[in-house]
Structures are given as C-alpha cells and as structure tokens.
Amino acid sequence: MKKLVCATVVTLASAPALHAGPIEAACKNSDRPATAALCGCIQQAADITLRHSDQRRAARFFSDPHKAQEVRQSSSDRDNAFWDRYQNFGETAVAMCGD
C-alpha cells in the first residue's frame, strides 16, 4: 500500500499543470519575451502572495499596463490594499524568478 501511495504522489507531483493560472496565462500571452518556465515561476509567486481574485486583476496589467498606473494612483482603500499585495507579489517574483 505504501508503494502505491508513494507512486501516486510522485506521479501527481511530476505531472504538468492542466490549466495555467491567470498570471501564467497572461505572461505567456504577453507581447514581452518570457519563457514558459519564467511564466510558471511568476505564477508560483502569485500563488504564494495573491488571492485568486487578485491574480485575475493583476493579469489584466499584462495587456493594459495603464490599469496598473490607475490602481497605483488611486485613493481608494481597496485599491491601496491590493497595491500593497501586488508589490509584495512583485518582490517575491523577483526573488524567486530573477536572475
């Protein structure tokens, strides 16, 4: 039984993700050059630091960077809280995925 459980865990851990997260998908669809590995790493940083709703919101920045500027300059408490989480995500992504 232990062998079966271990084999299942190894198989699941090494299986490729069936669906990219919102950040990874936006990264791959971006006009900026990025490898699949880099986009996957950035998604991992997002999974650690952002809620799924934050990820969907941040993914829009890839296609419309001006949206990020609008959020950054907003005086809304909601936007400010999101921006703090987004900055943490960016710092985490650089630490995890940067050269």
N, CA, C and O atoms as CSV, one atom per row, in Angstrom:
chain,resi,resn,atom,element,x,y,z
A,1,MET,N,N,0.821,-1.197,0.000
A,1,MET,CA,C,0.000,0.000,0.000
A,1,MET,C,C,0.863,1.257,0.000
A,1,MET,O,O,0.547,2.226,-0.691
A,2,LYS,N,N,1.965,1.248,0.781
A,2,LYS,CA,C,2.841,2.408,0.825
A,2,LYS,C,C,3.424,2.711,-0.556
A,2,LYS,O,O,3.551,3.873,-0.941
A,3,LYS,N,N,3.777,1.654,-1.299
A,3,LYS,CA,C,4.344,1.844,-2.630
A,3,LYS,C,C,3.334,2.514,-3.551
A,3,LYS,O,O,3.702,3.379,-4.345
A,4,LEU,N,N,2.079,2.129,-3.457
A,4,LEU,CA,C,1.032,2.706,-4.292
A,4,LEU,C,C,0.837,4.175,-3.971
A,4,LEU,O,O,0.720,4.997,-4.880
A,5,VAL,N,N,0.802,4.514,-2.696
A,5,VAL,CA,C,0.629,5.906,-2.280
A,5,VAL,C,C,1.813,6.738,-2.737
A,5,VAL,O,O,1.624,7.832,-3.268
A,6,CYS,N,N,3.024,6.249,-2.543
A,6,CYS,CA,C,4.221,6.980,-2.970
A,6,CYS,C,C,4.239,7.168,-4.479
A,6,CYS,O,O,4.580,8.249,-4.960
A,7,ALA,N,N,3.882,6.151,-5.223
A,7,ALA,CA,C,3.851,6.254,-6.681
A,7,ALA,C,C,2.818,7.284,-7.125
A,7,ALA,O,O,3.056,8.044,-8.064
A,8,THR,N,N,1.684,7.308,-6.456
A,8,THR,CA,C,0.650,8.279,-6.794
A,8,THR,C,C,1.122,9.697,-6.512
A,8,THR,O,O,0.902,10.591,-7.328
A,9,VAL,N,N,1.763,9.918,-5.379
A,9,VAL,CA,C,2.272,11.241,-5.022
A,9,VAL,C,C,3.328,11.686,-6.019
A,9,VAL,O,O,3.299,12.831,-6.470
A,10,VAL,N,N,4.258,10.813,-6.372
A,10,VAL,CA,C,5.301,11.148,-7.342
A,10,VAL,C,C,4.677,11.479,-8.684
A,10,VAL,O,O,5.074,12.451,-9.328
A,11,THR,N,N,3.710,10.688,-9.116
A,11,THR,CA,C,3.056,10.923,-10.399
A,11,THR,C,C,2.337,12.264,-10.403
A,11,THR,O,O,2.457,13.024,-11.364
A,12,LEU,N,N,1.599,12.563,-9.356
A,12,LEU,CA,C,0.875,13.832,-9.289
A,12,LEU,C,C,1.826,15.006,-9.194
A,12,LEU,O,O,1.570,16.051,-9.793
A,13,ALA,N,N,2.910,14.864,-8.460
A,13,ALA,CA,C,3.856,15.956,-8.291
A,13,ALA,C,C,4.607,16.256,-9.579
A,13,ALA,O,O,4.979,17.403,-9.829
A,14,SER,N,N,4.832,15.233,-10.399
A,14,SER,CA,C,5.594,15.446,-11.624
A,14,SER,C,C,4.708,15.691,-12.844
A,14,SER,O,O,5.221,15.957,-13.931
A,15,ALA,N,N,3.412,15.608,-12.686
A,15,ALA,CA,C,2.507,15.832,-13.811
A,15,ALA,C,C,2.433,17.319,-14.125
A,15,ALA,O,O,2.396,18.137,-13.205
A,16,PRO,N,N,2.412,17.686,-15.399
A,16,PRO,CA,C,2.291,19.094,-15.734
A,16,PRO,C,C,0.910,19.621,-15.361
A,16,PRO,O,O,-0.076,18.884,-15.355
A,17,ALA,N,N,0.865,20.899,-15.054
A,17,ALA,CA,C,-0.418,21.515,-14.713
A,17,ALA,C,C,-1.323,21.500,-15.938
A,17,ALA,O,O,-0.880,21.793,-17.048
A,18,LEU,N,N,-2.572,21.163,-15.735
A,18,LEU,CA,C,-3.501,21.108,-16.850
A,18,LEU,C,C,-3.952,22.508,-17.259
A,18,LEU,O,O,-4.199,22.765,-18.437
A,19,HIS,N,N,-4.057,23.401,-16.298
A,19,HIS,CA,C,-4.512,24.752,-16.577
A,19,HIS,C,C,-3.548,25.740,-15.959
A,19,HIS,O,O,-3.198,25.638,-14.783
A,20,ALA,N,N,-3.124,26.696,-16.761
A,20,ALA,CA,C,-2.263,27.750,-16.231
A,20,ALA,C,C,-3.108,28.685,-15.387
A,20,ALA,O,O,-4.289,28.898,-15.662
A,21,GLY,N,N,-2.490,29.237,-14.362
A,21,GLY,CA,C,-3.169,30.244,-13.564
A,21,GLY,C,C,-3.293,31.530,-14.371
A,21,GLY,O,O,-2.714,31.643,-15.452
A,22,PRO,N,N,-4.043,32.496,-13.857
A,22,PRO,CA,C,-4.276,33.725,-14.617
A,22,PRO,C,C,-3.008,34.518,-14.908
A,22,PRO,O,O,-2.884,35.111,-15.979
A,23,ILE,N,N,-2.071,34.537,-13.975
A,23,ILE,CA,C,-0.824,35.274,-14.189
A,23,ILE,C,C,0.028,34.566,-15.244
A,23,ILE,O,O,0.574,35.200,-16.147
A,24,GLU,N,N,0.129,33.249,-15.114
A,24,GLU,CA,C,0.917,32.482,-16.084
A,24,GLU,C,C,0.346,32.620,-17.486
A,24,GLU,O,O,1.093,32.814,-18.445
A,25,ALA,N,N,-0.967,32.523,-17.612
A,25,ALA,CA,C,-1.598,32.656,-18.931
A,25,ALA,C,C,-1.362,34.050,-19.509
A,25,ALA,O,O,-1.056,34.188,-20.693
A,26,ALA,N,N,-1.501,35.076,-18.682
A,26,ALA,CA,C,-1.274,36.448,-19.156
A,26,ALA,C,C,0.178,36.650,-19.561
A,26,ALA,O,O,0.467,37.319,-20.554
A,27,CYS,N,N,1.084,36.074,-18.795
A,27,CYS,CA,C,2.514,36.162,-19.104
A,27,CYS,C,C,2.812,35.511,-20.454
A,27,CYS,O,O,3.517,36.083,-21.286
A,28,LYS,N,N,2.275,34.320,-20.660
A,28,LYS,CA,C,2.514,33.607,-21.918
A,28,LYS,C,C,1.895,34.323,-23.113
A,28,LYS,O,O,2.429,34.254,-24.220
A,29,ASN,N,N,0.781,35.005,-22.901
A,29,ASN,CA,C,0.101,35.707,-23.988
A,29,ASN,C,C,0.605,37.131,-24.187
A,29,ASN,O,O,0.176,37.823,-25.110
A,30,SER,N,N,1.499,37.562,-23.336
A,30,SER,CA,C,2.034,38.916,-23.393
A,30,SER,C,C,2.932,39.083,-24.617
A,30,SER,O,O,3.478,38.113,-25.144
A,31,ASP,N,N,3.072,40.323,-25.054
A,31,ASP,CA,C,3.969,40.595,-26.172
A,31,ASP,C,C,5.423,40.719,-25.703
A,31,ASP,O,O,6.324,40.927,-26.516
A,32,ARG,N,N,5.647,40.590,-24.401
A,32,ARG,CA,C,7.010,40.631,-23.855
A,32,ARG,C,C,7.606,39.230,-23.916
A,32,ARG,O,O,6.907,38.242,-23.690
A,33,PRO,N,N,8.902,39.143,-24.222
A,33,PRO,CA,C,9.517,37.813,-24.301
A,33,PRO,C,C,9.660,37.188,-22.916
A,33,PRO,O,O,10.250,37.785,-22.015
A,34,ALA,N,N,9.128,36.004,-22.755
A,34,ALA,CA,C,9.246,35.260,-21.498
A,34,ALA,C,C,9.125,33.776,-21.803
A,34,ALA,O,O,8.307,33.366,-22.627
A,35,THR,N,N,9.933,32.987,-21.143
A,35,THR,CA,C,9.869,31.541,-21.335
A,35,THR,C,C,8.705,30.971,-20.542
A,35,THR,O,O,8.187,31.605,-19.622
A,36,ALA,N,N,8.311,29.779,-20.911
A,36,ALA,CA,C,7.250,29.096,-20.169
A,36,ALA,C,C,7.679,28.876,-18.722
A,36,ALA,O,O,6.860,28.971,-17.808
A,37,ALA,N,N,8.962,28.583,-18.512
A,37,ALA,CA,C,9.464,28.362,-17.156
A,37,ALA,C,C,9.369,29.647,-16.329
A,37,ALA,O,O,8.987,29.600,-15.160
A,38,LEU,N,N,9.710,30.782,-16.921
A,38,LEU,CA,C,9.621,32.049,-16.206
A,38,LEU,C,C,8.168,32.370,-15.869
A,38,LEU,O,O,7.869,32.773,-14.745
A,39,CYS,N,N,7.274,32.196,-16.821
A,39,CYS,CA,C,5.853,32.449,-16.570
A,39,CYS,C,C,5.323,31.534,-15.472
A,39,CYS,O,O,4.526,31.963,-14.638
A,40,GLY,N,N,5.756,30.290,-15.467
A,40,GLY,CA,C,5.352,29.356,-14.419
A,40,GLY,C,C,5.878,29.774,-13.058
A,40,GLY,O,O,5.176,29.656,-12.053
A,41,CYS,N,N,7.101,30.257,-13.022
A,41,CYS,CA,C,7.693,30.719,-11.771
A,41,CYS,C,C,6.930,31.941,-11.247
A,41,CYS,O,O,6.649,32.036,-10.053
A,42,ILE,N,N,6.602,32.860,-12.133
A,42,ILE,CA,C,5.850,34.050,-11.731
A,42,ILE,C,C,4.483,33.638,-11.184
A,42,ILE,O,O,4.006,34.223,-10.212
A,43,GLN,N,N,3.855,32.642,-11.796
A,43,GLN,CA,C,2.579,32.145,-11.293
A,43,GLN,C,C,2.749,31.559,-9.897
A,43,GLN,O,O,1.891,31.757,-9.036
A,44,GLN,N,N,3.840,30.845,-9.663
A,44,GLN,CA,C,4.085,30.300,-8.331
A,44,GLN,C,C,4.196,31.419,-7.301
A,44,GLN,O,O,3.666,31.301,-6.196
A,45,ALA,N,N,4.881,32.502,-7.657
A,45,ALA,CA,C,4.975,33.650,-6.747
A,45,ALA,C,C,3.591,34.233,-6.493
A,45,ALA,O,O,3.276,34.628,-5.370
A,46,ALA,N,N,2.771,34.285,-7.527
A,46,ALA,CA,C,1.401,34.788,-7.372
A,46,ALA,C,C,0.594,33.879,-6.460
A,46,ALA,O,O,-0.178,34.359,-5.630
A,47,ASP,N,N,0.765,32.572,-6.607
A,47,ASP,CA,C,0.029,31.628,-5.760
A,47,ASP,C,C,0.382,31.807,-4.283
A,47,ASP,O,O,-0.458,31.596,-3.409
A,48,ILE,N,N,1.613,32.193,-4.014
A,48,ILE,CA,C,2.071,32.384,-2.636
A,48,ILE,C,C,1.552,33.698,-2.055
A,48,ILE,O,O,1.238,33.768,-0.867
A,49,THR,N,N,1.461,34.732,-2.879
A,49,THR,CA,C,1.244,36.084,-2.350
A,49,THR,C,C,-0.112,36.705,-2.649
A,49,THR,O,O,-0.524,37.639,-1.962
A,50,LEU,N,N,-0.812,36.207,-3.657
A,50,LEU,CA,C,-2.060,36.858,-4.079
A,50,LEU,C,C,-3.251,35.908,-3.986
A,50,LEU,O,O,-3.128,34.708,-4.231
A,51,ARG,N,N,-4.384,36.460,-3.633
A,51,ARG,CA,C,-5.636,35.707,-3.719
A,51,ARG,C,C,-5.949,35.483,-5.194
A,51,ARG,O,O,-5.413,36.178,-6.058
A,52,HIS,N,N,-6.801,34.531,-5.477
A,52,HIS,CA,C,-7.135,34.257,-6.877
A,52,HIS,C,C,-7.776,35.484,-7.536
A,52,HIS,O,O,-7.488,35.782,-8.695
A,53,SER,N,N,-8.624,36.180,-6.823
A,53,SER,CA,C,-9.251,37.389,-7.391
A,53,SER,C,C,-8.195,38.455,-7.680
A,53,SER,O,O,-8.300,39.177,-8.671
A,54,ASP,N,N,-7.172,38.557,-6.815
A,54,ASP,CA,C,-6.070,39.490,-7.068
A,54,ASP,C,C,-5.289,39.075,-8.307
A,54,ASP,O,O,-4.857,39.920,-9.091
A,55,GLN,N,N,-5.111,37.768,-8.479
A,55,GLN,CA,C,-4.384,37.279,-9.648
A,55,GLN,C,C,-5.109,37.655,-10.937
A,55,GLN,O,O,-4.487,38.091,-11.906
A,56,ARG,N,N,-6.426,37.483,-10.936
A,56,ARG,CA,C,-7.194,37.843,-12.144
A,56,ARG,C,C,-7.059,39.337,-12.426
A,56,ARG,O,O,-6.911,39.752,-13.576
A,57,ARG,N,N,-7.111,40.131,-11.372
A,57,ARG,CA,C,-6.995,41.584,-11.539
A,57,ARG,C,C,-5.597,41.957,-12.043
A,57,ARG,O,O,-5.463,42.763,-12.963
A,58,ALA,N,N,-4.574,41.380,-11.449
A,58,ALA,CA,C,-3.197,41.674,-11.846
A,58,ALA,C,C,-2.896,41.186,-13.259
A,58,ALA,O,O,-2.103,41.802,-13.971
A,59,ALA,N,N,-3.514,40.097,-13.665
A,59,ALA,CA,C,-3.281,39.559,-15.010
A,59,ALA,C,C,-3.684,40.567,-16.084
A,59,ALA,O,O,-3.119,40.571,-17.177
A,60,ARG,N,N,-4.642,41.406,-15.782
A,60,ARG,CA,C,-5.071,42.423,-16.756
A,60,ARG,C,C,-3.969,43.440,-17.028
A,60,ARG,O,O,-3.960,44.073,-18.083
A,61,PHE,N,N,-3.042,43.604,-16.091
A,61,PHE,CA,C,-1.953,44.558,-16.267
A,61,PHE,C,C,-1.028,44.162,-17.416
A,61,PHE,O,O,-0.384,45.023,-18.015
A,62,PHE,N,N,-0.958,42.873,-17.726
A,62,PHE,CA,C,-0.081,42.421,-18.809
A,62,PHE,C,C,-0.547,42.976,-20.152
A,62,PHE,O,O,0.275,43.340,-20.993
A,63,SER,N,N,-1.846,43.042,-20.353
A,63,SER,CA,C,-2.362,43.540,-21.631
A,63,SER,C,C,-2.643,45.040,-21.600
A,63,SER,O,O,-2.731,45.676,-22.651
A,64,ASP,N,N,-2.784,45.605,-20.408
A,64,ASP,CA,C,-3.067,47.041,-20.291
A,64,ASP,C,C,-2.312,47.610,-19.091
A,64,ASP,O,O,-2.896,47.772,-18.020
A,65,PRO,N,N,-1.016,47.917,-19.255
A,65,PRO,CA,C,-0.208,48.415,-18.143
A,65,PRO,C,C,-0.754,49.708,-17.526
A,65,PRO,O,O,-0.464,50.011,-16.369
A,66,HIS,N,N,-1.527,50.457,-18.280
A,66,HIS,CA,C,-2.095,51.697,-17.743
A,66,HIS,C,C,-3.043,51.418,-16.572
A,66,HIS,O,O,-3.189,52.247,-15.675
A,67,LYS,N,N,-3.682,50.247,-16.588
A,67,LYS,CA,C,-4.561,49.876,-15.465
A,67,LYS,C,C,-3.774,49.825,-14.161
A,67,LYS,O,O,-4.280,50.216,-13.109
A,68,ALA,N,N,-2.551,49.347,-14.230
A,68,ALA,CA,C,-1.708,49.299,-13.029
A,68,ALA,C,C,-1.440,50.704,-12.514
A,68,ALA,O,O,-1.483,50.950,-11.309
A,69,GLN,N,N,-1.168,51.609,-13.417
A,69,GLN,CA,C,-0.918,53.002,-13.028
A,69,GLN,C,C,-2.154,53.615,-12.372
A,69,GLN,O,O,-2.040,54.353,-11.394
A,70,GLU,N,N,-3.317,53.313,-12.903
A,70,GLU,CA,C,-4.557,53.840,-12.323
A,70,GLU,C,C,-4.763,53.320,-10.905
A,70,GLU,O,O,-5.157,54.073,-10.014
A,71,VAL,N,N,-4.499,52.036,-10.696
A,71,VAL,CA,C,-4.652,51.450,-9.361
A,71,VAL,C,C,-3.618,52.043,-8.415
A,71,VAL,O,O,-3.937,52.367,-7.271
A,72,ARG,N,N,-2.392,52.185,-8.881
A,72,ARG,CA,C,-1.319,52.719,-8.040
A,72,ARG,C,C,-1.632,54.135,-7.569
A,72,ARG,O,O,-1.313,54.501,-6.438
A,73,GLN,N,N,-2.251,54.924,-8.431
A,73,GLN,CA,C,-2.545,56.317,-8.099
A,73,GLN,C,C,-3.904,56.511,-7.430
A,73,GLN,O,O,-4.244,57.629,-7.043
A,74,SER,N,N,-4.661,55.474,-7.293
A,74,SER,CA,C,-5.995,55.555,-6.713
A,74,SER,C,C,-5.918,55.921,-5.230
A,74,SER,O,O,-4.955,55.583,-4.542
A,75,SER,N,N,-6.946,56.615,-4.754
A,75,SER,CA,C,-7.028,56.930,-3.325
A,75,SER,C,C,-7.971,55.978,-2.590
A,75,SER,O,O,-8.221,56.150,-1.397
A,76,SER,N,N,-8.487,54.992,-3.286
A,76,SER,CA,C,-9.390,54.003,-2.703
A,76,SER,C,C,-8.640,53.080,-1.742
A,76,SER,O,O,-7.550,52.602,-2.058
A,77,ASP,N,N,-9.221,52.833,-0.581
A,77,ASP,CA,C,-8.616,51.900,0.376
A,77,ASP,C,C,-8.484,50.507,-0.225
A,77,ASP,O,O,-7.486,49.820,-0.005
A,78,ARG,N,N,-9.486,50.099,-0.979
A,78,ARG,CA,C,-9.464,48.779,-1.629
A,78,ARG,C,C,-8.297,48.683,-2.608
A,78,ARG,O,O,-7.563,47.695,-2.618
A,79,ASP,N,N,-8.134,49.721,-3.432
A,79,ASP,CA,C,-7.033,49.729,-4.398
A,79,ASP,C,C,-5.678,49.781,-3.697
A,79,ASP,O,O,-4.730,49.124,-4.127
A,80,ASN,N,N,-5.585,50.556,-2.624
A,80,ASN,CA,C,-4.324,50.659,-1.888
A,80,ASN,C,C,-3.941,49.322,-1.258
A,80,ASN,O,O,-2.771,48.940,-1.276
A,81,ALA,N,N,-4.915,48.615,-0.705
A,81,ALA,CA,C,-4.646,47.300,-0.116
A,81,ALA,C,C,-4.203,46.318,-1.206
A,81,ALA,O,O,-3.262,45.547,-1.016
A,82,PHE,N,N,-4.892,46.358,-2.343
A,82,PHE,CA,C,-4.495,45.498,-3.461
A,82,PHE,C,C,-3.080,45.846,-3.897
A,82,PHE,O,O,-2.274,44.945,-4.127
A,83,TRP,N,N,-2.756,47.132,-4.019
A,83,TRP,CA,C,-1.437,47.546,-4.489
A,83,TRP,C,C,-0.340,47.058,-3.547
A,83,TRP,O,O,0.734,46.667,-4.005
A,84,ASP,N,N,-0.593,47.073,-2.245
A,84,ASP,CA,C,0.380,46.542,-1.292
A,84,ASP,C,C,0.626,45.053,-1.551
A,84,ASP,O,O,1.770,44.598,-1.549
A,85,ARG,N,N,-0.444,44.306,-1.770
A,85,ARG,CA,C,-0.302,42.869,-2.067
A,85,ARG,C,C,0.406,42.667,-3.404
A,85,ARG,O,O,1.217,41.752,-3.546
A,86,TYR,N,N,0.105,43.509,-4.373
A,86,TYR,CA,C,0.717,43.404,-5.693
A,86,TYR,C,C,2.221,43.689,-5.617
A,86,TYR,O,O,3.017,43.005,-6.261
A,87,GLN,N,N,2.604,44.687,-4.839
A,87,GLN,CA,C,4.028,44.987,-4.674
A,87,GLN,C,C,4.748,43.812,-4.007
A,87,GLN,O,O,5.861,43.460,-4.397
A,88,ASN,N,N,4.120,43.219,-3.018
A,88,ASN,CA,C,4.699,42.046,-2.363
A,88,ASN,C,C,4.870,40.913,-3.373
A,88,ASN,O,O,5.891,40.226,-3.376
A,89,PHE,N,N,3.884,40.725,-4.216
A,89,PHE,CA,C,3.973,39.717,-5.280
A,89,PHE,C,C,5.174,40.017,-6.174
A,89,PHE,O,O,5.959,39.116,-6.472
A,90,GLY,N,N,5.328,41.262,-6.604
A,90,GLY,CA,C,6.432,41.630,-7.479
A,90,GLY,C,C,7.783,41.356,-6.841
A,90,GLY,O,O,8.682,40.825,-7.492
A,91,GLU,N,N,7.931,41.714,-5.576
A,91,GLU,CA,C,9.180,41.463,-4.865
A,91,GLU,C,C,9.444,39.966,-4.728
A,91,GLU,O,O,10.579,39.511,-4.865
A,92,THR,N,N,8.398,39.220,-4.462
A,92,THR,CA,C,8.538,37.767,-4.341
A,92,THR,C,C,8.919,37.152,-5.675
A,92,THR,O,O,9.778,36.272,-5.726
A,93,ALA,N,N,8.294,37.600,-6.753
A,93,ALA,CA,C,8.600,37.074,-8.089
A,93,ALA,C,C,10.058,37.356,-8.467
A,93,ALA,O,O,10.735,36.497,-9.032
A,94,VAL,N,N,10.526,38.546,-8.157
A,94,VAL,CA,C,11.934,38.878,-8.456
A,94,VAL,C,C,12.864,37.962,-7.656
A,94,VAL,O,O,13.837,37.434,-8.194
A,95,ALA,N,N,12.559,37.775,-6.367
A,95,ALA,CA,C,13.398,36.926,-5.522
A,95,ALA,C,C,13.392,35.478,-5.994
A,95,ALA,O,O,14.427,34.812,-5.977
A,96,MET,N,N,12.226,34.989,-6.417
A,96,MET,CA,C,12.116,33.585,-6.831
A,96,MET,C,C,12.571,33.343,-8.261
A,96,MET,O,O,13.146,32.297,-8.560
A,97,CYS,N,N,12.321,34.297,-9.143
A,97,CYS,CA,C,12.459,34.041,-10.579
A,97,CYS,C,C,13.548,34.874,-11.259
A,97,CYS,O,O,13.934,34.596,-12.395
A,98,GLY,N,N,14.031,35.884,-10.565
A,98,GLY,CA,C,15.026,36.776,-11.161
A,98,GLY,C,C,16.362,36.076,-11.361
A,98,GLY,O,O,16.649,35.034,-10.773
A,99,ASP,N,N,17.142,36.679,-12.193
A,99,ASP,CA,C,18.477,36.104,-12.486
A,99,ASP,C,C,19.456,36.373,-11.380
A,99,ASP,O,O,20.614,35.963,-11.466
